[in-house]
Amino acid sequence: MVTANRTGASRVADIPADILQALNAGKIEAVTLVENLATDFNVLLSHTLPNVAAVASINPKTGVTKRMMAVAIAIVRYSGNNKVPF
């Protein structure tokens, strides 16, 4: 992962398209909460964990906590464990 010395956006509308694309591809890390909230977890998973992405069900309209939980559940289930500990 490339880490750049950048300030990051304070509004979703201010995130440059190339930065959002790099965030979604997992090439850079979010430096602000806004960037994290703008990240499309379905696209991120398809780039970073494509096998998990194939079984994941992440609604992009839900809050970030629910999206993160959906990713965690997909990872646990993909690993063969159907008992999610939370």
Helices and strands as residue ranges (DSSP letters): G 12-14, H 17-25, H 33-38, H 41-48, H 50-53, H 64-78
